[in-house]
Amino acid sequence: MLLNIEHVTRYTYDTPVSYALQKVRLCPLNGPLQTIKDWSVSVEGGVTELSYLDHYGNHTDLVNAEAGVTEIAISAKGTVETTDNGGVLGKTYGTAPLWHFLTPTPLTETGKNVRALSKMITNPDDALDALHALSASILSATPYQLGVTDAKSTAEEALAVAGGVCQDHAHIFIAACRQAGVPARYVSGYLMMNESVNQDASHAWAEAHLPLLGWVGFDISNGYSPDDRYVRLAIGRDASDAAPVSGIRRGTGDESMIVSLSVQQ
């Protein structure tokens, strides 16, 4: 499937910014499930100082704001050809070893709620059916709901408030997998929605590693594995490693962010 994507992230500041540095992961890479036909990233109000592949293999741009700006806009657009492989990425590995994806992070620390879910996985080496059941149980325990969590919410906190968004669902799944001995990681990217071209945010899901299949994707929020409607952007141990845009700012005043996104054939 050919997917056409346009994604703009616009930051507006109440007062001029003296310094801001954004880490931008908005360049999808070629892989077993996708081929990049064309892609570009442009910046208004800043300049790209450096581009590199991070330790997870994510294409990363460091964008430095121009001194005194009150608005920064980061635009990504292009065409990606995707393949449906039932969610199986396969035995594709980078420099990070599998044990690295068994290590908890602050966002995926386990508590009693995560530990209870992790008991659904009784055999880490042959857990495909259990992982699908885990995904369904997470969505049942934390239905998709805006406004009850934020970017800093942990897996346990999302379970405690019984609601969350795709980031929370992925963190809960990852935490439970790691607790059960299954390597798991976070994936940021895009999803073409059947009912809407325009969206107000990118998407996120999780991947778990099984010895026979390699990496397998699970979109907990939608209840199925990624197919050819998905485009992978970045991976990491949690959202902080794979966020499309993250950064730091120096200056007074409030910051607001508006995202516009379209994904269509």
C-alpha positions as CSV (number, residue, x, y, z in Angstrom):
1,M,0.0,0.0,0.0
2,L,1.2,3.5,-0.8
3,L,0.6,5.9,2.1
4,N,1.0,9.7,1.7
5,I,1.8,11.5,5.0
6,E,1.9,15.1,6.0
7,H,2.8,15.9,9.6
8,V,3.3,19.4,11.1
9,T,4.2,20.1,14.7
10,R,4.0,23.8,15.6
11,Y,5.2,25.3,18.9
12,T,4.1,28.8,19.9
13,Y,5.7,30.7,22.8
14,D,4.2,33.6,24.8
15,T,7.6,35.3,25.0
16,P,10.7,35.1,22.7
17,V,12.8,32.1,23.2
18,S,16.4,32.5,24.1
19,Y,17.3,28.9,23.5
20,A,15.5,25.7,22.4
21,L,16.8,22.4,21.2
22,Q,14.5,19.8,19.7
23,K,15.3,16.1,19.1
24,V,13.3,15.2,16.0
25,R,12.6,11.6,15.0
26,L,10.4,12.1,12.0
27,C,12.3,10.2,9.2
28,P,11.0,6.7,8.7
29,L,13.6,4.2,7.5
30,N,13.5,1.3,5.0
31,G,12.8,-2.1,6.6
32,P,11.1,-5.4,6.1
33,L,7.6,-3.8,6.3
34,Q,8.1,-0.5,4.6
35,T,10.0,1.2,1.7
36,I,10.5,5.0,1.7
37,K,9.6,6.4,-1.7
38,D,10.2,10.0,-0.9
39,W,10.5,12.0,2.4
40,S,11.5,15.4,3.6
41,V,11.7,17.3,6.9
42,S,11.7,21.1,7.0
43,V,11.9,23.6,9.8
44,E,10.6,27.2,10.2
45,G,12.1,29.3,13.0
46,G,15.1,27.0,13.5
47,V,17.9,25.2,11.8
48,T,18.9,21.5,11.7
49,E,22.4,21.4,13.4
50,L,23.1,17.7,13.2
51,S,21.6,14.5,11.8
52,Y,22.5,11.0,13.0
53,L,21.4,7.4,13.7
54,D,20.9,7.0,17.5
55,H,21.8,3.8,19.4
56,Y,18.4,2.3,18.4
57,G,19.0,3.0,14.7
58,N,16.4,5.9,14.6
59,H,17.2,8.8,12.2
60,T,17.5,11.8,14.5
61,D,17.7,15.5,13.7
62,L,18.8,18.1,16.3
63,V,16.9,21.3,15.6
64,N,18.1,24.5,17.2
65,A,15.7,27.4,17.5
66,E,16.6,30.8,16.1
67,A,17.2,33.3,19.0
68,G,14.1,35.4,19.7
69,V,11.6,33.3,17.8
70,T,8.0,32.9,19.1
71,E,7.1,30.0,16.9
72,I,8.8,26.9,15.5
73,A,7.2,24.6,13.0
74,I,8.6,21.2,12.1
75,S,7.1,19.6,8.9
76,A,7.5,16.1,7.6
77,K,6.0,14.7,4.5
78,G,6.4,11.9,2.0
79,T,5.3,8.6,0.6
80,V,5.9,5.2,2.1
81,E,5.1,1.8,0.5
82,T,4.0,-0.7,3.2
83,T,3.6,-4.4,3.5
84,D,1.2,-6.5,5.6
85,N,3.0,-9.3,7.4
86,G,0.5,-10.0,10.2
87,G,2.5,-7.7,12.6
88,V,5.7,-9.8,12.3
89,L,8.8,-7.6,11.8
90,G,11.0,-10.6,12.1
91,K,14.5,-11.2,13.3
92,T,15.8,-7.7,12.6
93,Y,18.3,-6.4,15.1
94,G,20.3,-3.3,15.7
95,T,23.1,-2.6,18.1
96,A,20.9,-2.8,21.3
97,P,20.9,-6.4,22.6
98,L,17.7,-8.2,23.6
99,W,18.5,-8.0,27.3
100,H,18.3,-4.2,27.0
101,F,14.6,-4.5,26.2
102,L,14.1,-6.5,29.4
103,T,15.3,-3.5,31.5
104,P,12.6,-1.4,33.3
105,T,12.5,2.3,32.8
106,P,10.7,5.0,35.0
107,L,7.7,4.8,32.7
108,T,7.5,1.0,32.7
109,E,8.3,0.2,36.3
110,T,6.2,-2.7,37.6
111,G,3.8,-2.6,40.5
112,K,1.1,-5.0,41.7
113,N,-1.2,-4.2,38.7
114,V,1.4,-4.9,36.1
115,R,2.6,-7.9,37.9
116,A,-0.9,-9.4,37.9
117,L,-1.2,-8.9,34.1
118,S,2.3,-10.4,33.5
119,K,1.1,-13.7,35.0
120,M,-0.9,-14.3,31.8
121,I,2.5,-15.1,30.2
122,T,3.5,-18.5,31.5
123,N,6.0,-19.5,28.7
124,P,8.2,-16.6,27.5
125,D,9.5,-18.7,24.6
126,D,6.0,-19.6,23.2
127,A,3.8,-16.7,24.2
128,L,2.1,-15.5,21.0
129,D,-1.4,-16.4,22.1
130,A,-0.8,-15.1,25.6
131,L,0.5,-11.8,24.2
132,H,-2.7,-11.3,22.2
133,A,-4.7,-12.1,25.3
134,L,-2.6,-9.7,27.3
135,S,-3.3,-6.9,24.8
136,A,-7.0,-7.5,25.1
137,S,-6.9,-7.5,28.9
138,I,-5.0,-4.2,28.9
139,L,-7.6,-2.5,26.7
140,S,-10.3,-3.9,28.9
141,A,-8.6,-2.6,32.1
142,T,-7.7,0.8,30.6
143,P,-10.2,1.8,27.9
144,Y,-9.0,4.5,25.4
145,Q,-9.7,7.8,27.1
146,L,-8.2,11.2,26.6
147,G,-7.3,13.5,29.5
148,V,-6.9,11.0,32.3
149,T,-3.1,10.6,31.8
150,D,-0.3,12.7,30.4
151,A,3.2,12.2,28.8
152,K,4.7,11.5,32.2
153,S,2.2,8.9,33.4
154,T,3.6,5.5,34.2
155,A,2.2,2.1,33.3
156,E,1.0,1.6,36.9
157,E,-0.6,5.1,37.0
158,A,-2.6,4.4,33.8
159,L,-3.9,1.1,35.3
160,A,-4.8,2.9,38.5
161,V,-7.0,5.5,36.8
162,A,-8.4,2.8,34.4
163,G,-7.9,4.7,31.3
164,G,-5.3,6.1,28.9
165,V,-4.1,6.5,25.3
166,C,-1.9,4.6,23.0
167,Q,1.3,5.6,24.8
168,D,-0.1,4.2,28.1
169,H,-1.3,1.0,26.5
170,A,2.1,0.4,25.0
171,H,3.8,1.1,28.3
172,I,1.6,-1.3,30.2
173,F,2.1,-4.1,27.6
174,I,5.9,-3.5,27.6
175,A,6.1,-3.5,31.4
176,A,4.1,-6.8,31.7
177,C,6.2,-8.5,29.0
178,R,9.4,-7.6,30.7
179,Q,8.2,-8.7,34.1
180,A,7.4,-12.1,32.4
181,G,10.8,-12.3,30.7
182,V,9.8,-11.3,27.2
183,P,11.8,-8.5,25.6
184,A,9.6,-5.7,24.6
185,R,9.9,-2.2,23.1
186,Y,8.0,1.0,22.2
187,V,7.3,2.0,18.6
188,S,6.2,5.4,17.4
189,G,4.7,5.9,13.9
190,Y,1.7,6.6,11.8
191,L,-1.6,4.7,11.3
192,M,-4.0,5.3,8.4
193,M,-7.4,5.4,9.9
194,N,-10.3,4.1,7.9
195,E,-12.7,6.7,9.2
196,S,-10.5,9.8,9.0
197,V,-7.7,11.3,7.0
198,N,-6.9,14.1,9.4
199,Q,-5.6,13.3,12.8
200,D,-4.3,15.3,15.8
201,A,-1.5,13.0,16.9
202,S,0.9,10.3,15.7
203,H,0.4,6.8,16.9
204,A,2.3,4.3,19.1
205,W,2.3,0.6,19.7
206,A,4.5,-2.1,21.1
207,E,6.7,-5.0,19.9
208,A,7.6,-8.1,21.7
209,H,10.4,-10.6,20.8
210,L,9.7,-14.3,20.5
211,P,12.5,-16.8,19.7
212,L,10.8,-18.3,16.6
213,L,9.3,-15.2,15.1
214,G,11.5,-12.3,16.1
215,W,9.9,-9.0,16.8
216,V,6.0,-9.0,16.6
217,G,3.9,-5.8,16.8
218,F,0.8,-5.3,19.0
219,D,-1.4,-2.3,18.7
220,I,-3.2,-2.5,22.1
221,S,-5.4,0.5,21.5
222,N,-7.0,-1.0,18.4
223,G,-6.9,-4.6,19.4
224,Y,-4.8,-6.1,16.5
225,S,-1.3,-6.3,15.1
226,P,0.0,-3.7,12.7
227,D,-0.7,-4.2,9.0
228,D,0.0,-2.2,5.9
229,R,-1.8,0.8,7.3
230,Y,1.1,1.4,9.7
231,V,4.4,3.3,9.2
232,R,7.2,2.9,11.8
233,L,9.1,6.0,12.8
234,A,11.3,5.1,15.8
235,I,11.8,2.5,18.5
236,G,13.0,2.6,22.1
237,R,12.5,1.2,25.6
238,D,9.6,3.6,26.1
239,A,8.1,6.8,24.7
240,S,11.0,9.0,25.9
241,D,13.3,7.1,23.5
242,A,11.0,7.2,20.5
243,A,9.0,10.4,20.7
244,P,8.7,12.0,17.3
245,V,9.7,15.4,18.8
246,S,11.1,16.1,22.2
247,G,13.4,18.8,23.6
248,I,14.4,21.5,26.0
249,R,13.7,25.2,26.2
250,R,15.1,28.2,28.0
251,G,12.9,31.2,28.6
252,T,9.9,32.5,30.5
253,G,6.3,32.2,29.4
254,D,4.0,29.4,28.4
255,E,4.4,27.0,25.4
256,S,1.6,25.6,23.3
257,M,1.8,22.9,20.7
258,I,-0.5,22.1,17.8
259,V,-0.1,19.0,15.6
260,S,-1.7,18.5,12.2
261,L,-1.4,15.2,10.5
262,S,-2.9,13.5,7.5
263,V,-2.3,9.9,6.4
264,Q,-4.0,8.6,3.3
265,Q,-3.6,6.5,0.2
